[in-house]
Amino acid sequence: MLKVVTVNVNGIRAAARRGGLAWLAASGADVMCLQEVRATDEQVAEVLDEAGLRHLYVAHTEASSKGRAGVAVLTTMPQRATRTSVGPDEFVESGRWVEVDIDTAVGPLTVASTYVHTGEATDEARQGEKYRFLDAVEARLVDLGRPRVRRQAIVCGDLNVAHTENDIKNWRGNRGKAGFLEDERAYLDRWNDVHGWTDLGRRLGGDGPGPYTWWSWRGRGFDTDGGWRIDYALATSQLAARAVSAEVGKAETYADRWSDHAPLTVTFD
């Protein structure tokens, strides 16, 4: 079996204080994809050491803007190769992509952790940057999906896009807003229907609505399950065929939350 967890930790040091690293340590995951780490390499190493996770192999890239973005892939097995950027030079220091090659129980595997920023429908420059990053991710997905000998891939992360009406509770109220724009949702259409990637959270989580993975810290959205499904595990067809479960680990109560996102755990046989 192979267990993969992906979660936006909303700051790894804050998540540790709230019990998030203890949750990850107890998860039994072989691979952990983290987004919005918001820490230096030294701070990540310190937090993992304090959480009893010093045995993990770590690939981490931080953003040039301190305290923002940052992604990581933690694995129980050695990482054979690491790549810390995707696409054009514009995103080299963005802290939004890290990718590793590992040997696992299901064979050689490429794992990527990515964080797509929120965007803003009324800000052409900010939304344009989001589209350019999604273009870069799409190009990488096309490349990773090309037939290759015994190579499987999974791309995990916070895409900040709700794909369909079943992926956002208040879809009517969010039409025309970033995260639910038609042009954003079209990326997921192409990745699934044209490029052959499988959205494991949806395929194994039922037709919906939900299960959601993000709820605002503000208001009663968490208690009423007024959330968004914006955290994904996308797999190549060969790997997707071996997926047996995908579960969202929503906290039992608001007080038990350690991030505004919930972890998505996918198990492969």
LINJO-V547739 format. One record per backbone hydrogen bond with DSSP energy under -1.0 kcal/mol. CO is the residue of the C=O (numbers start at 0). NH is the residue of the N-H. If there is no record, write none. Layout:
co:CO nh:NH
co:CO nh:NH
This chain:
co:1 nh:267
co:2 nh:29
co:2 nh:30
co:3 nh:265
co:4 nh:32
co:5 nh:263
co:6 nh:34
co:10 nh:14
co:11 nh:15
co:12 nh:16
co:13 nh:17
co:14 nh:19
co:15 nh:18
co:18 nh:22
co:19 nh:23
co:20 nh:24
co:21 nh:25
co:29 nh:75
co:30 nh:4
co:31 nh:73
co:32 nh:6
co:33 nh:71
co:34 nh:8
co:35 nh:10
co:36 nh:11
co:39 nh:43
co:40 nh:44
co:41 nh:45
co:42 nh:46
co:43 nh:47
co:44 nh:48
co:45 nh:49
co:46 nh:50
co:47 nh:52
co:48 nh:51
co:52 nh:55
co:56 nh:74
co:58 nh:72
co:60 nh:70
co:64 nh:67
co:68 nh:37
co:69 nh:36
co:70 nh:60
co:71 nh:33
co:72 nh:58
co:73 nh:31
co:74 nh:56
co:80 nh:100
co:82 nh:98
co:87 nh:90
co:88 nh:91
co:90 nh:93
co:92 nh:63
co:94 nh:69
co:95 nh:114
co:97 nh:112
co:98 nh:82
co:99 nh:110
co:100 nh:79
co:101 nh:108
co:103 nh:106
co:106 nh:103
co:107 nh:151
co:108 nh:101
co:109 nh:153
co:110 nh:99
co:111 nh:155
co:112 nh:97
co:113 nh:157
co:119 nh:122
co:122 nh:126
co:123 nh:127
co:124 nh:128
co:125 nh:129
co:126 nh:130
co:127 nh:131
co:128 nh:132
co:129 nh:133
co:130 nh:134
co:131 nh:135
co:132 nh:136
co:133 nh:137
co:134 nh:138
co:135 nh:139
co:136 nh:140
co:137 nh:141
co:138 nh:142
co:139 nh:143
co:140 nh:144
co:142 nh:145
co:147 nh:150
co:151 nh:109
co:152 nh:235
co:153 nh:111
co:154 nh:233
co:155 nh:113
co:156 nh:231
co:157 nh:115
co:163 nh:166
co:165 nh:209
co:166 nh:228
co:168 nh:170
co:171 nh:174
co:173 nh:176
co:176 nh:179
co:178 nh:161
co:180 nh:184
co:181 nh:185
co:183 nh:186
co:184 nh:188
co:185 nh:189
co:186 nh:190
co:187 nh:191
co:188 nh:192
co:189 nh:193
co:189 nh:194
co:190 nh:196
co:197 nh:199
co:197 nh:234
co:198 nh:202
co:199 nh:203
co:212 nh:261
co:213 nh:227
co:219 nh:223
co:220 nh:225
co:224 nh:226
co:226 nh:168
co:227 nh:212
co:227 nh:213
co:229 nh:158
co:231 nh:156
co:232 nh:199
co:233 nh:154
co:234 nh:197
co:235 nh:239
co:236 nh:240
co:238 nh:241
co:239 nh:242
co:241 nh:268
co:244 nh:266
co:246 nh:264
co:247 nh:249
co:253 nh:256
co:259 nh:214
co:262 nh:248
co:263 nh:5
co:264 nh:246
co:265 nh:3
co:266 nh:243
co:266 nh:244
co:267 nh:1
